[in-house]
Structure formats: C-alpha cells, structure tokens
Amino acid sequence: MMEERGELRRALGFGDLVLFFVVTGFSIRWVATAAAAGPSALVIWLLACATFYVPLMFCVIELSSRYPQEGGLYVWSRRAFGDFAGFMAGWTYWSCNLPYFPALLYFTAGNAIFIGGTRWQHLSNSSAYFISVSLIGLAVATALNVVGLDTGKWLHNLGAVATWVPALILVSIGLFAWARFGAATPITLATLVPSVNLRDIIFWSTIAFALAGVESGPVMGDEIRDARRNIPRALLLAGGLITVTYILATFCLLLALPREEVSELQGAMQAVEKAAGRLEIEGIAPIAAALIAFSGLGGTGAWLAATSRLPFVAGIDRFLPTAFGRLHPRWGTPHVALLLQAFVAALFVFLGQAGTSVKGAYDALVSMSVISYFIPFLFLFGSMIRLQKEAAGPEAIRVPGGKPVAIVLASLGFATTAVSIMLSVIPPENEPNKGLAVVKVVGLCTLLVAIGTAIFWRGNSRRKAEIRKS
C-alpha cells in the first residue's frame, strides 16, 4: 500500500506553497461580506485573528512538523483519537467542500458580470447563468488537477496572483476616493464597536470561516518538498499577508462605498466600479472583475487538489474502496477521488438553488460550508491537546511556551469553533424562507455526517475481513 503513496510527486516548493496558502486562505468575497457589516467588522477581524487564526496557525505548524505525512488533519486525528475520529475528520473536511465549491463559484460568476458592464447586469438574478458558470468552472479545475499537480499548481499560483491584484486595486481606489471625496462610510469610535444584534453575532462565525485555510497545505504533505521546513515558513509569511490584506481591503471598501450599498456577492466590484467612475478611470473595473473571476477558479482548483487527498489516503488505509487509493497510471494523481468530488459538488450546485433566489442559494451554501467545515477543526484542536503527551522529535517546531501554551491555544481555538458552528445554523435576517434555510443547512450537514459514519463502519468491517484473510 505504501508503494502507491510513494509514487506521489513532490511538486510543491516554498514559493508554490506560499501561493497555495494565499489562494486557499484569502478571498476578496470575504472583504465584501465584512464590509457589509460596517466598520465594526475591522474590530471583529482582529478578534477572530486572536481567537481562531493564531491558535490554528500555531497548531498546524506544530502538528505538520511532528507528522508531515500525506493526509494532514486525517493523520493527526487518527493518531490522537483512533480510526473513526481520523476518518470522520477527513470525511467532514472533504464533504464540506461539496457546498463550498458552488458558493465560491457563485461569487466568481457574480463578479464576472462586471466584465461586461451594464450590458451583463441582467444576469445578476439569473439562476441559469450562475449554475452554468459553476459547472464550467468546476470542470476546468477538475481536469487540470487530474492531469497532475505539476500542471494544476499553475492554476493555483495564477489564481493567487489574481487574488492579490484586485485587492491592491480596491485598496488604491479606496484611498484615492477617500482623499478626494471623503469616506463613503463614516468610520468613528462609535461605529467600530461591534453590536450584539443577531446579524453581527452570526457574522462572527463567517469571519472565522474566512480565516481558515492554513490547514489545507499539510494535507498534501508527501507532495511538498522538504515539508517540515517549508510548511511553517510559508504559513507564517502567507498568514501575515492575508491578515493585513483582509483588514486593509475591508477598510478601503468602506471608504469607497456606503455599507448599505455593499452586496456580499458583488460588493468588492461595486466599490471598484463606483469609485473608478468617480475618479474617471472606468476602464479598470472590467480588469478587476476578470481577475476576481480567475482567482475564484484558482481557489476551486486548489481546494480540489487538497481535499481529494483525503479519500486517497482513506483508500490506502482501506476504509474506502481501494480504487480511491490508486494513482492515475500516466499522471500519478488520485483521479478517482477528484472525479467523484467534482460530480457530487455539481449536484450541490442544483441542491443549493432549490426553492430560493440566487442570494438565498449563496447564503445557504455558505452556511452549509461553515458548519461542515468547522467539524474537522474540533478534531484538529482536540488532536493538538491530546498529542501533547507524545514526545516531540528534534525536527518538530513547537508552540512558543511549550505544552501549557499549546493546550491554551488549542482550547481557545476549539471553543471558537464550537460557537461558530452554533451561530451558523441561524439564517440571515433577509432570508425569505427561514424555515427552509434551516432545514437545508442542518439537514444536509446531518446527512453528510450520517453517510460518513455508515461508510466508515462498512469500510472498517471490510478492512478487518481483508486483514483476517491475509
């Protein structure tokens, strides 16, 4: 079994890994989501960094240096809590991307409309348009990843560059607009104080979700050159850039656009388009829109690459059918896992749209992603606490302060994760059918967990029978 894992190509170097963390850890769509909540989002970014991002980053650095094998949090959870916990951590992390891909591609499609200016705005409420773009984007990202990480990484890398450029455009335009016209959204000490109304409380979980992504790289541990050294270095560099850019871009979007006019789907492009018009540089808006669209495609490809490795290692360990543990004979990629994930994600494109508007579908997809995505973080932070009892080798990079600080950080991350899951169940105030939204979010997440449990017990029984025969 280990022979197949050994055939994986170490395709990612330090620079590739930095760009991978950027494209999975930063998305300008979360800037729009934050700005829609108003200036208090700037303080919430800082709180989320302190209570979730910093604990997550240090836990991933230590765990990936202790156990750098392919599988990441699957390996860590299995080592800490056993086979079932490892499988469920991997399963929920894998399955959360099924609704996440359509949500990301919906955002991509929404911003691509600005490439055509006013001529394309009629597509903003077209379900057919959003479904078509999502399916095409999913197909392109899947095909490049099946061909190989050597090829697919260029989509990720270019997507990371395409992510930063619109953010820099937004920051520049926001500052110029502020200098010339003043702030479109008043930013005072009073407006910076987070409120305790329902909308802002729900928003906290979304911000924590936006800061996740640093755990994705170690999932491909056997495909990273000098993983023990490069993962921590890349993570620290990318993490600092991501945090600063989120806060600065949110600030500048609020300078360029009144918070009441910010759309979560298209807010960043609205700010660029309006501010560019006021500054008489309208030609920059279509360029920014094209780059944002491409960054969404790059993010889809990167997440496909990372999460497909989880059913791959589960196939090697025989908890899933052995077909999942096979590599493509020509390209050396886990093609079975990639193709299955793309197929099921395509089904979620239609499920998310059922019985609601484009905006309602987007909100439901995000909520489903947040809940199912945070479940494996409970395992990750729990593993960090449990594995402190194991001696760390000389190559391990420990949390500053050692075991006591590691336990405190992991406990803080665990508590933030648990609260975020509970908040994500509450539908947005503007959801027209709140009952249906809750049923879809909770029901589909519960179904995913139940399916994972059934698959594990069936696979574990088959695995034990195969071991007895051998």
N, C-alpha and C positions, 0 to 999 in steps of 0.2 A: 504493500500500500504506500509506503513512504517513497517508493520509486517514482510514482506519478507526481507526488508533491515536489520531488527533486527536479522534475523537468520544467518547473516554472522558471521563466527568465527573469533575471534581476534587471528590470528595465528602468527603474526609477532611481535617479541620483538626487543629490541635495537640492539642486535647482528645481527639478521636476516636483519634488515633494513640497517645496515651499509653494509653488503654483497650485499644486493639488489641494493643499490646505486652504489656499485663498479661494479657489473656485467652489470648494465644499463648505467653507466657513463664512464666506461673505456673499451677500446678495443685496443688490440695491432695492429689491422689493421690500426688505425689512426696514429700509430707511423710510420708504413711503408709509409703511404700517406705523412706524414710530412717530413720524411727523403728524399723522392723522390724529394722534392722541394729544398733540400740543407740546409746548415747551417742557412740561413735566417729564416727557419721555427722555430728556437728556439726563435727568437725575436717575430715572429708572434704568437706563443703560448702565450707569455706574454701579447701582445696587445689584443688578443682575451679574455684572462682571465680578463683583466681590463675593456674591453668594453662590454662583454657579460656574462661571467661566474659569476663574482662578483655581477653585478646587478641581474642576475637570482637567484643566491643563496639567497640573502637577500630578494628579493621579495617573493620567495617560503617560506622562513622561516616565514615572517610576515603573509602572506596570509593563510598558513596552520595552524598557531596558532590562527588566527582570526576565520577561518572557516574550521575546521578539518574534515568535513563530507566526506563520500564516494563520489567520483567524481572529487575532486581536481579542476583543471582549468575549468571544466564544471560548477561547482558550483560557482566559483569566477566570471566567465564571465557572467553567468546568473544573478547573484546578481548585477553586475555592469551595464550591458547593456540590460538585458532582455532575454526573452526566445530564440529568434532567435540567438543572439550572443552566448549564452550558448551552444545551440545545435551545431552551426557551429564550435565553438572551440572544442567541443568534437568530432564532426564528422571528422574534418580535422586531429585532433590528432590520432584518431582511424584509419582513412583511410591511413595516411602516413606510417603506419606500414605494409601495404599491399606490397608496393615495398621494404620496409626496410628489412623485413624478408628474401626475396630471396637474397638481397645484402649481408646481414650478413652470410647467409648460403653458398653463393658462396665463400666468404672469408674463411669460415670454410672448405669447400671442397678443396679449393686451397692449404691450408696449410696441410690438411690431406694427401695430395700426398707425403709429405716428410717422412711420416711414413715408406713408402716402399722404400725410397731412389731412386736411379736411375731407379729401376725396374718399378716405378709407374709414372715417369715423362712424359710418353707419354699421360697421361690423362690430362695434363695441357690445351690442346686445344680441349678437348672432351666435346661437349655440352651435350651429353647423360649422361656422368658422373656427371657433375655439376647439371643437372636437377634432376637426381636420388637421389643424396645426399641431395639436398634441400628438396625434397618431404619427404624423410625418416626422416630427422631431424625435419621437421615441424610436422609430425605425432607423433613422440615421445614426443615432447614438449607439444603438444595439449593434448595428452592422460593423461600425468601426471598432467596437470592443471585441467582437467575435474575431475579427481579423488579427487582433493582438494588442497588448498593452504598448508595445513599441509604436504602433500606429495610433491607437486610441489616446495615448497620452498627449498627442499634439492637439487634439480637440480640447482636452482639459487645460493644457497650457495656454492655448489661444483664448479659451474661454475665460481664464483668469485675467489675462491682459485686457480682454474686452469688458471684464467686470470693473477694473480699476479706472479705465479711461472715462466712462460715463460718470463715475463718482467724482473724478477730478473736474470734469466739465461742470457738474452740478455745484461743486464747491466754488469753482471760479465764478460761475454766473451768479450764484447766490451772493458772493462777496461784492461783485461789481454792482449788482442791483441794489444791495444794501447801501453802498457808498453813494449811489446816485439818487435813489428814491426813498431810502429808509427801509426799515424792517416791515415786511408784509404782515408778519405775526408779531405782536408785542411780546417781548421776552423780558420779564421782570422777576423779581424775587417771588412775588405772589404767584405768577404763572408757572414758575419752576417747581413749586411744591406739589407732589403727587396727591391727587384726590383719592378718596376711599369709595367713590361711586363704583357701581358694578362694572361699567365699561373699562375703567382704568385697572381694576383688580384683575379682570380677565386678560387684559393686555399684558400684565406682568409675565404670564406664562408664555405668551408668544415671543416676548423679548428673550427670555431664557432659551427658548427653542432656536431663535435666530443665532445665538452664540454657540450652539452646538456644532459639531462637525470635526473637531480636532481628533476625535476617536476613530475617524474613518481610515486614516492612513495606515495605522498598525494592522488593520485587517489584512493588508497585503504584505505582511512582514517578510515573507520569503521572496518577494519580488522587488524589494528595496535594497540597494547596495549599501552595505555597512549600516544596517537598520538601527543598531544600538546607538550609533554616533549621530546619524543623520536625522532620525525622527525628533529627538529633543531639540537639536539646533534649528531645524526647520520649523518646529512647532513654536518655539519662543519668538523667532523672527516674524513668522506669519501672524501669530497671535497678537503681538503688539501692533502691527499694521492694521489688522482687522478691527481691533477695538477702537483705535484712534479714528479710523475712517468712518465707522458707524456713527460715532458721536459727532464728528465734524460735518459729515454729509447731512445728518438729521438737522443740525443747527442751520446749515446753509439752505436746506429746502424750506425751512420755516421762514428764513429771511426772504426767500423768493416768492412764496405762495402763502396766502392765509390758510390756517389749519383747516377751516371749514371747507375749503375747496380741494383738499388733498384726498385723492382716491387711493385706497390700498392696492388696487390693481395697476393704476396708471399714474400715481401721484408724482413719481420722480420725473416722468416725461412731461407731465402737466407743468411742473415747475420750470423745467428746461425750456419748454415751448413758450410759456408766458413771459418768463424773464428775458429770453432771447429776443422775443418780439419787442419788448420794451426797450431793449438795448440795440435794436435794429440789426441783429445777427441771426435772422430766422433760419439760415441755411444749416446751422449747427444741430438743430433739433432732429432731422432725419438721420444724421450720422450717429447721434447718441442713441436713437431708437434702434438702429441696426446693431450697434454694439451691445446694447442691453439684451436684445433678442439672441444674439450669438452667445452671450455669457450664460443665458439660461440653457441653451443647448449644451454648452461645455459642462455646466453643472450637472445636467442629466447624465451625460457620458461618464463623469467622474463618479457619481453615486452608483451608477450601474456597475462600473468596474469594481468598486469596493464591496458592495453588498453581495455581488454574485459569488464572492469568495467564501461566504458563509455556508451556503448549501454545498459548495465544493468540498470544504473540509468536513462537513457533516456526512457527505457521501464517502469520503475516505475513511471516516470513523464508522461507517456502515449504519448510522442512524437514519439515513436516507438511502434510497436505492443506489447501488454502486455506479450507475450511469452518471450521477451528479459528481462523482469523484474522478471522472475521466477528462482528459485534456484533448482538445482538437488535434487530430494526427498531423495537421500541417502547421497550424498557428499556435499550438500549445496554450490554448485558452479554455476556461471552463464553460464551453459553449452551451451545454445543456442547461446550466443554471441561468446563464444570460438570456437564452431564448424563452425559457419558462417565465422568468421575471418580467420580460417585456410583454409577453402575452397577457399575463394576469394584470399588469399595470394598465394595459389597453382596456381591459374590462372595467377598471376603476374610472376611466375617463367617462364611460357611459353611466356607471352607477352614481358618480358624484353629481351628474347633471340631472338625474331623475327627479322630477317633481319640483324643480326650483329654477331660479334665474341663474344667469352666469355668475353674478356676485354671490348668490346663495351657494352655488356649487363650489366656488372658490373657498368660501368660509368653511363649508363642511369638510372639504378636502384638507384644509389646513388643520382643523380641529382633530380629524382622524389621525393626521400625521403626528400632531403633538402628543396625543395620548399614547399611541402605539410606539412612537419613537422614544418616549421617556421611560417606558417599562425597562428596556435593557440598561438604562442608566442606573436604575435601582440595583441591578446585578453588578454593574461596574463599580459603583461606590461601595457596595457591600463587599465585593471581592477585595477591594483595596484595604478595607478594615480587616477582613479575615486573613489575608495573605501576609499581614504584618508579623504573624507568628513564624513565618518561614524566614530562614536566614537569607539575606541578600548577598549575591556574589560580588566580587570586586568590580565587575563591569556595570553593576546596577547604579543608576543615578537616583539617589534618594531625595525625598522631600526635605527641604531645609528644616532642620529641627528634629529630624528623625521620626520615630514611631509615634510619639504623642501628637506632633503637629499633623502627621499623616492621617491619624484617626479623626482629629478635629475637622480637618478639611473635608475628608470623605463623608463625615457625618453631616456637615453643613450642606454639601452637595446632594446627599441623599434626601435631606429634609426639603430642600428647594425643589427637587424633582417630584417628590410626593405631592407637594402643594400645587405644583404646575399641572400635574395630571388631574387633580380635582377641579381646578379652575377651568381646564379646557373643556369640561363637559357642558359648561354654561354657554348657551348660544348667544350671539351678539344681539344687541337691542334692536337692530334694524332687520333682523331675520324675519321674513313674513310668516314663516311656518315653524315656530319654535319647537313644537312637539315633534314634527318630522325630523328636524335637525338633530335633536337629542337622540331620537330612535336610531337614525342613520349612524351617528358618531359612536354611541355606546354599543349599539347592536353589531355593527361591523367590527369594532375592536374586540368585543367579546367573542364574536365568531372566529376572528383570526387567532385568538389565544386558544379557543377550544379545538380548532383544527390543528394547531401546533401540538397540543397535548396528545391528541389522538395519533398524529403522525409519529410522535416520539415513542409512545408505548407500542405501536405496531412495529416500528423500526427496531426498537430495542429487543422486542421478542424475536424478530427475525435475526438480529445480530447474535443473540445468545444461542439460537439454534445453529447458526453457522459455525460459531466457536465450538460448540459441542461436537459437531460433525468433524471438525478439523482436529 
